[in-house]
Amino acid sequence: METRKPFDKEEKNLLTREEDHFFDVKSVRSIPASIQPDFAAFANSDGGNLYVGIEDRKTVGERVIGFKTIEGANDLLKLLLEDTNPAVENVDVEFIDFGARGYVLHLSIPKSPRVHYTSKEECYIRINASTVRIKGERITQLGYTKGSFNYERQPVDHVSIEDIMDNSHLERYMERIETGQGKERFLRKQRLITKKNGENHPNVGCVLLFDEKPQASLDTRCAIKVYRLRTTDKEYKREYLEDMPDTINGPIEDQIYKVIEAVEHILQDVSYREGDKLVRRRYPSEALKEILVNAVIHRDYSLNDDIHVRIFDNRIEIQSPGRLPGYITVQNIFDERYSRNPNIVRLLHDLPNPVNHDIGEGLDTARNELKRAGLVDPEITELENAVLITIKHQRIATLEDTIMDYLEENEFITNRIVRELSGEDDVNKVKKVFQKLRASGSIAPEDEKANPFDFRYRLKPKL
């Protein structure tokens, strides 16, 4: 076990950081049995950092109160490292010497390929800043996911550690998180180095985060393609493309910001006809951001495909390589949490003002933002080897309400206008709503003998 002095600004960072999905602090006065659930939860979830010897943020006065001696942590370490069942492998243990204030125990806990229980035979997972006990079927589901292949930890043997350390992206990242570690130590501590044939190499996660051109360094495609398609059709053709797709490369944090900017730029000119008026499409920017971030950080990077963002006249489609990970399904995706790339998720989340601010809450946030804007929930479809999320410019209001509201301010309405207003693309569904309103005496056709494609309805005059 290593003992060291605190890095420059480390104390400030530890005392100001909020507890979250990857970070927790405990008092030395906590009984060991009360800390073990947090330790097991990090291992069962996406890994994290646990510091013992720091009082919580509610404490008034000195918050760094560590162990008086290193030996004072022996009982706790025995419980965590030996009595957690099974033992968690590759835990990095160190003591930070704060002088007269004592030794703070720092445990860097990796995401484990096994399911772990406390000495009381209880199983826990981490959900945001909470440690939650799970039972029964939920433990079974967790066990199924533990056998999944972790591509982000695979070595990239034609990229050297020196290539990454010489890169400005790594240097800028370390400056932003204000770490005093050396570059190689940082890469090792953050599990961004994987050994192959006795030699250390940057792994896939490391290359995606810090390589100048990960798309050239990796054997699989990992760019983002953005298309503008001038159509509302379900199936699109090449002639609908406004321009050649924009291909976005670079480290994944840069990709995220560039794709958000590219999509927002295109949306400035996305409009549709509402009767005789040209109306601009408006999507809540926060919803778009959350769905785009989700696609980048949770995609399957082992698949040889890019992320595809297609902007139609009446919807946006975001297609991310890989089926839903672990135990996540279309039915539980808004309620459950699972990271396919936990190292990438954690390192992005460690940044100040991170792109993935709320771990596992992205799609739920997007749904809420769309609802506030009066739009329907995002539609999630699992394809053969990808996940497709569709953001429709479709109002929450019923088709009946849409028709009647429009006729309050306009002389007539057509099937096409209703579909443009609502985002509903089923001609027959709109036709049935017209028939229902006509039968109720609410509307009447303008001309019974009109061509079906020119059929228009008006409000029925009140007697």
C-alpha positions in Angstrom: 0.0 0.0 0.0 1.3 3.4 -1.0 1.5 6.5 1.3 1.8 9.9 -0.2 1.2 13.6 0.5 -1.8 15.3 -1.0 -1.4 16.7 -4.5 -1.7 20.4 -5.2 -5.4 21.4 -4.9 -6.4 17.8 -4.0 -7.8 18.8 -0.6 -9.9 21.5 -2.1 -11.2 19.2 -4.8 -12.1 16.5 -2.2 -13.9 19.0 0.0 -15.9 20.7 -2.7 -16.9 17.8 -4.8 -20.5 16.5 -4.4 -21.0 12.8 -3.7 -22.1 11.1 -6.9 -22.2 7.9 -8.8 -18.4 7.5 -8.8 -17.4 9.3 -5.5 -18.1 9.0 -1.8 -16.5 10.1 1.4 -16.9 8.5 4.9 -15.9 9.5 8.4 -13.3 7.5 10.3 -16.0 7.3 13.0 -18.2 5.2 10.7 -18.3 1.6 11.8 -16.7 -0.7 9.1 -19.9 -2.6 8.5 -21.6 0.7 7.4 -18.9 1.3 4.7 -18.9 -2.1 3.2 -22.2 -1.7 1.3 -20.7 1.4 -0.5 -17.5 -0.6 -1.3 -19.5 -3.5 -2.8 -21.9 -1.1 -4.6 -19.0 0.5 -6.5 -17.7 -2.9 -7.6 -21.1 -4.1 -8.6 -21.8 -0.9 -10.6 -19.4 1.2 -12.6 -16.5 1.5 -10.1 -15.6 4.6 -8.1 -13.5 6.3 -5.5 -14.1 5.9 -1.8 -12.3 8.2 0.7 -12.4 7.3 4.5 -11.3 10.1 6.7 -13.4 13.0 5.3 -16.5 14.3 7.1 -19.5 15.0 4.9 -20.4 18.5 3.7 -22.9 19.2 6.5 -20.0 19.1 9.0 -19.1 22.5 10.5 -15.4 23.0 11.1 -12.5 20.7 10.1 -13.6 18.0 7.7 -10.3 16.2 7.1 -10.0 13.9 10.2 -8.1 10.8 9.2 -6.7 7.7 10.9 -4.1 8.6 13.5 -1.9 5.7 12.2 -2.0 3.6 9.1 -2.6 0.5 11.3 -5.8 2.2 12.5 -7.4 1.2 9.2 -6.6 -2.5 9.5 -10.0 -3.7 10.6 -11.8 -1.7 7.9 -9.4 -3.0 5.2 -9.8 -6.6 6.3 -13.6 -6.3 6.1 -13.5 -4.6 2.7 -10.8 -6.6 1.0 -11.1 -10.0 2.6 -14.7 -10.3 3.9 -16.5 -8.9 0.8 -17.8 -12.1 -0.9 -16.2 -12.8 -3.3 -13.1 -10.5 -2.8 -13.0 -7.6 -5.2 -9.9 -7.8 -7.4 -7.5 -5.0 -8.5 -8.6 -2.5 -5.8 -6.0 0.3 -5.6 -5.3 1.2 -2.0 -3.3 4.3 -0.8 -3.1 6.5 2.2 -3.0 10.3 1.9 -0.9 11.8 4.7 -2.5 15.1 5.9 0.1 15.5 8.7 -1.4 16.3 12.1 -4.9 15.7 10.7 -4.2 12.0 10.0 -4.2 9.6 7.1 -7.1 9.5 4.6 -7.7 6.1 3.2 -8.4 6.2 -0.6 -9.8 3.1 -2.3 -10.1 3.2 -6.1 -12.6 0.4 -6.9 -12.9 -1.0 -10.4 -16.1 -2.2 -12.0 -15.9 -5.9 -11.2 -16.8 -8.8 -13.6 -18.5 -10.6 -10.6 -21.4 -9.9 -8.2 -20.3 -9.0 -4.7 -22.0 -9.3 -1.3 -21.3 -7.9 2.1 -20.4 -10.0 5.0 -24.1 -9.9 5.9 -24.8 -11.5 2.5 -26.5 -8.4 1.1 -26.0 -7.1 -2.4 -25.8 -3.4 -3.3 -25.5 -1.2 -6.4 -24.7 2.5 -6.9 -27.4 4.7 -8.4 -26.1 8.3 -8.6 -25.1 9.4 -5.1 -27.1 6.6 -3.4 -26.1 3.0 -2.4 -29.2 0.8 -3.0 -29.8 -2.8 -1.8 -31.1 -5.2 -4.5 -32.7 -8.6 -4.1 -33.9 -11.6 -6.1 -34.4 -11.2 -9.8 -32.5 -7.9 -9.8 -29.4 -9.7 -8.6 -29.9 -12.4 -11.2 -30.1 -9.7 -13.9 -26.9 -8.1 -12.5 -25.1 -11.4 -12.7 -26.0 -11.8 -16.4 -24.5 -8.5 -17.3 -21.2 -9.3 -15.5 -20.2 -11.7 -18.2 -20.3 -9.1 -20.9 -17.2 -8.3 -22.9 -15.6 -4.9 -21.9 -14.2 -3.5 -25.2 -13.0 -0.2 -23.7 -10.4 -2.1 -21.7 -8.9 -3.8 -24.7 -5.2 -2.8 -25.5 -4.4 -0.8 -28.7 -1.0 -2.2 -29.4 0.0 0.1 -32.3 -0.4 3.2 -30.1 2.2 3.8 -27.4 1.8 5.3 -24.0 4.2 8.1 -25.1 1.9 9.0 -28.0 -0.9 9.6 -25.5 1.3 11.5 -23.0 2.6 13.8 -25.7 -1.0 14.7 -26.7 -2.5 18.0 -25.7 -5.9 16.4 -25.0 -4.5 14.5 -22.0 -2.7 17.5 -20.7 -5.7 19.7 -21.0 -7.9 17.1 -19.3 -5.5 16.9 -16.3 -5.4 20.7 -16.0 -9.2 20.9 -15.9 -9.5 18.3 -13.1 -6.6 19.9 -11.3 -4.6 16.7 -10.6 -1.0 16.9 -9.5 -0.2 13.3 -10.7 2.3 12.6 -13.4 0.8 11.6 -16.8 1.8 7.9 -16.7 0.7 7.5 -13.1 -2.6 9.2 -14.0 -3.2 6.8 -16.9 -2.3 3.8 -14.8 -4.5 4.9 -11.8 -7.4 5.5 -14.1 -7.1 2.1 -15.7 -6.4 3.5 -19.1 -3.4 1.2 -19.6 -3.8 -2.5 -20.4 -1.0 -5.1 -20.5 -0.6 -7.3 -23.6 2.2 -9.9 -24.1 4.0 -8.4 -21.1 3.9 -4.8 -22.4 1.7 -1.9 -21.4 -0.4 -0.2 -24.0 -3.2 2.4 -24.0 -6.6 0.8 -24.1 -9.6 1.6 -26.3 -11.1 3.9 -23.7 -7.8 5.8 -23.4 -7.5 6.3 -27.2 -11.2 7.4 -27.5 -10.7 10.0 -24.8 -7.2 11.3 -25.5 -5.9 10.3 -28.9 -5.7 13.2 -31.5 -7.5 11.0 -34.1 -9.0 7.9 -32.5 -10.8 7.1 -35.8 -7.4 6.5 -37.4 -5.9 4.6 -34.4 -8.7 2.1 -33.8 -9.7 -0.8 -36.0 -13.4 0.0 -35.8 -15.3 3.1 -37.0 -16.1 5.6 -34.2 -17.1 8.9 -35.9 -20.5 10.6 -36.0 -22.3 11.3 -39.3 -24.9 14.1 -39.5 -27.4 14.2 -42.4 -30.1 16.7 -43.5 -32.9 14.9 -45.3 -35.6 17.0 -46.9 -38.5 14.6 -46.5 -41.0 13.3 -44.0 -41.0 9.8 -45.5 -40.2 6.8 -43.3 -37.8 5.4 -45.9 -35.4 8.0 -47.3 -33.6 8.0 -50.6 -30.2 9.5 -51.6 -31.9 12.3 -53.5 -33.4 13.6 -50.2 -29.9 14.5 -48.9 -29.4 18.2 -48.9 -25.6 17.9 -48.8 -23.1 15.2 -48.2 -23.2 14.0 -44.6 -21.0 15.9 -42.2 -18.5 13.5 -40.6 -17.4 14.4 -37.1 -14.1 13.0 -35.8 -11.8 13.5 -32.8 -11.7 12.6 -29.1 -15.2 11.8 -27.9 -15.7 14.9 -25.7 -14.9 17.1 -28.7 -17.2 14.9 -30.8 -20.1 15.6 -28.4 -19.7 19.3 -28.6 -19.2 19.4 -32.3 -22.2 17.2 -33.1 -24.4 19.3 -30.8 -23.2 22.4 -32.6 -23.7 20.8 -36.1 -27.3 19.7 -35.3 -28.3 23.1 -33.8 -26.9 24.8 -36.9 -29.0 22.6 -39.2 -32.1 23.1 -37.1 -32.0 26.8 -37.7 -33.2 26.2 -41.2 -35.5 23.2 -40.7 -39.1 24.4 -41.4 -42.4 23.1 -42.6 -45.6 24.4 -44.0 -48.6 24.9 -41.7 -51.3 25.6 -44.2 -50.0 28.6 -46.1 -47.5 29.6 -43.5 -43.8 28.5 -43.2 -43.1 27.5 -39.6 -39.7 26.7 -38.1 -39.2 23.4 -36.3 -38.2 23.8 -32.6 -36.8 21.1 -30.5 -35.7 21.6 -26.9 -31.9 21.9 -27.0 -31.4 20.1 -23.6 -33.3 17.1 -24.9 -31.2 16.9 -28.0 -28.0 17.3 -26.0 -28.9 14.5 -23.6 -29.8 12.0 -26.3 -26.7 12.8 -28.4 -24.4 12.4 -25.3 -26.2 9.1 -24.4 -25.5 7.8 -27.9 -21.8 8.6 -27.8 -20.9 7.4 -24.3 -23.0 4.2 -24.3 -22.5 3.0 -27.9 -20.7 -0.3 -28.6 -17.3 0.7 -29.9 -16.4 -2.8 -30.9 -18.8 -2.6 -33.8 -17.5 -1.3 -37.1 -20.0 1.5 -37.6 -20.5 5.2 -36.9 -23.3 7.0 -35.0 -25.8 8.3 -37.5 -27.8 11.5 -36.8 -30.5 12.1 -39.5 -32.5 15.3 -39.4 -35.8 15.0 -41.4 -38.5 17.7 -41.9 -40.6 16.2 -39.1 -38.2 14.3 -36.8 -34.6 13.6 -35.8 -33.2 10.0 -35.7 -30.1 9.1 -33.7 -28.8 5.6 -34.4 -26.1 4.3 -32.1 -24.2 1.0 -32.8 -24.9 -1.9 -30.5 -28.1 -3.3 -28.9 -29.2 -2.1 -25.5 -26.6 -3.2 -22.9 -26.9 -5.6 -20.0 -30.4 -5.9 -18.6 -31.7 -2.7 -20.2 -34.8 -3.0 -22.4 -37.0 -0.7 -24.3 -39.5 -1.1 -21.5 -37.2 -0.2 -18.5 -34.7 2.1 -20.2 -36.1 5.2 -18.4 -35.9 3.6 -15.0 -32.8 1.4 -15.0 -29.1 2.3 -15.2 -26.2 0.4 -16.9 -23.0 1.7 -18.4 -21.4 -0.3 -21.3 -18.3 1.9 -21.1 -18.0 2.7 -17.3 -14.4 4.1 -17.6 -15.4 6.6 -20.3 -18.5 7.6 -18.5 -16.6 8.1 -15.2 -13.7 10.1 -16.7 -16.1 12.5 -18.6 -18.2 12.8 -15.4 -15.1 13.8 -13.4 -14.7 17.0 -15.4 -16.0 20.4 -14.2 -19.4 21.0 -15.8 -19.4 17.5 -17.5 -21.3 16.7 -20.6 -22.9 13.7 -18.8 -23.9 15.6 -15.7 -26.6 13.2 -14.4 -25.4 9.6 -14.6 -28.1 7.4 -16.1 -30.6 10.3 -16.2 -30.0 11.4 -19.8 -33.0 9.9 -21.5 -35.3 10.7 -18.6 -34.2 14.3 -18.7 -34.7 14.4 -22.5 -38.2 13.0 -22.1 -39.1 15.6 -19.5 -37.7 18.4 -21.7 -39.7 17.2 -24.7 -42.8 17.1 -22.5 -42.3 20.7 -21.3 -42.1 21.7 -25.0 -45.4 20.0 -25.7 -43.8 17.1 -27.7 -44.3 13.4 -27.3 -41.8 11.1 -25.7 -38.7 10.0 -27.7 -39.4 6.7 -29.5 -36.8 4.0 -28.8 -36.4 1.1 -31.1 -33.9 -1.8 -30.8 -32.7 -2.8 -34.3 -30.7 -5.9 -35.2 -27.4 -4.4 -34.1 -28.2 -0.8 -33.1 -30.5 1.4 -31.0 -32.6 4.0 -32.8 -34.0 7.0 -30.9 -36.5 9.1 -32.8 -37.5 12.6 -31.6 -40.7 13.5 -33.4 -42.1 17.0 -33.8 -45.4 15.6 -32.7 -47.6 17.4 -30.2 -48.9 15.7 -27.1 -52.4 17.0 -27.9 -54.8 14.5 -29.5 -55.4 14.7 -33.2 -59.0 15.9 -32.4 -57.6 18.8 -30.4 -55.1 19.6 -33.1 -57.8 19.8 -35.7 -60.3 21.8 -33.7 -57.6 24.3 -32.4 -56.4 24.9 -35.9 -59.9 25.5 -37.3 -60.5 28.1 -34.6 -58.0 30.4 -36.4 -58.0 29.1 -40.0 -60.8 28.5 -42.6 -60.0 25.0 -43.5 -57.8 22.0 -42.7 -56.5 19.0 -44.7 -55.1 15.5 -43.9 -51.7 16.8 -44.9 -51.9 19.9 -42.6 -52.9 17.6 -39.6 -49.9 15.4 -40.2 -47.5 18.4 -40.5 -49.0 19.9 -37.3 -49.0 16.7 -35.2 -46.1 14.7 -36.5 -48.5 11.8 -37.1 -47.4 10.2 -40.4 -50.3 7.7 -40.7 -52.7 9.0 -43.4 -55.5 6.6 -42.5 -55.3 7.4 -38.8 -55.9 11.1 -39.5 -58.7 10.1 -41.9 -60.5 8.2 -39.2 -60.3 11.2 -36.8 -61.9 13.3 -39.5 -64.7 10.8 -39.9 -65.2 10.8 -36.1 -65.4 14.6 -35.9 -67.7 14.7 -39.0 -70.0 12.1 -37.4 -70.2 14.2 -34.2 -71.2 17.2 -36.2 -68.1 19.2 -35.4 -66.7 19.6 -38.9 -68.0 19.4 -42.5 -66.4 18.9 -45.8 -65.9 21.9 -47.9 -66.8 20.0 -51.1 -68.2 16.5 -51.0 -67.1 15.9 -54.6 -63.6 17.0 -54.3 -60.6 14.9 -55.3 -59.5 12.8 -52.2 -56.1 14.6 -52.3 -57.8 18.0 -52.3 -60.4 17.2 -49.6 -60.7 20.0 -47.1 -62.8 20.4 -43.9 -64.3 23.5 -42.1 -65.9 24.0 -38.8 -69.6 23.1 -39.1 -71.7 26.2 -38.5 -73.6 26.2 -35.3 -77.4 26.4 -35.6 
